[in-house]
Amino acid sequence: MLKPFLYMEEHLLQSIKRLQQLIIHLLQILKPFLYMEEYLLQSIKRLQQLIICLLQMLKPFLYMEEH
């Protein structure tokens, strides 16, 4: 009488295991993009610093009178 339920439980456990494997695979696929995003953010930060430096260098010219 309980045999069908045991089979259902086994089937459910197998399905969960398969789902876990798929999720792990998906995470492995997405992992490089995580680092890419970090690299991109660092690059943007560096670019911002360079732009700020450039603006600081150009600031004196802003106040110069036209001749």
C-alpha positions in Angstrom: 0.0 0.0 0.0 2.8 2.4 0.7 4.9 1.4 -2.2 3.6 4.1 -4.6 4.4 6.8 -2.0 7.9 5.4 -1.6 8.4 5.6 -5.4 7.1 9.1 -5.4 9.5 10.1 -2.6 12.4 8.5 -4.5 11.3 10.3 -7.7 11.1 13.6 -5.9 14.6 13.2 -4.4 16.0 12.4 -7.8 14.3 15.4 -9.3 15.7 17.6 -6.5 19.2 16.2 -7.1 18.9 16.9 -10.8 17.7 20.4 -10.1 20.7 21.0 -7.8 23.1 19.8 -10.5 21.5 22.2 -13.0 21.7 25.1 -10.6 25.4 24.3 -9.9 26.0 24.2 -13.7 24.3 27.5 -14.2 26.3 29.1 -11.4 29.5 27.9 -13.1 28.4 29.4 -16.4 27.6 32.7 -14.7 30.8 32.9 -12.6 33.0 34.5 -15.2 30.4 37.3 -15.6 30.7 38.0 -11.9 34.4 38.7 -12.3 33.8 40.6 -15.5 31.4 42.8 -13.6 33.9 43.4 -10.9 36.6 44.2 -13.5 34.2 46.5 -15.3 33.4 48.4 -12.0 37.1 48.7 -11.2 37.8 50.0 -14.7 35.0 52.6 -14.4 36.4 53.7 -11.0 39.8 54.1 -12.6 38.3 56.1 -15.5 36.5 58.4 -13.0 39.8 59.0 -11.2 41.5 59.9 -14.4 38.7 62.3 -15.4 38.8 64.0 -12.1 42.5 64.4 -12.4 42.1 65.9 -15.9 39.4 68.3 -14.6 41.8 69.4 -11.9 44.5 70.1 -14.5 42.1 72.1 -16.6 40.5 74.1 -13.8 43.0 77.0 -14.0 42.2 77.5 -17.6 38.6 77.9 -16.8 39.3 81.1 -15.0 41.7 82.6 -17.6 40.5 85.5 -19.5 40.1 85.3 -23.2 42.7 87.3 -25.2 
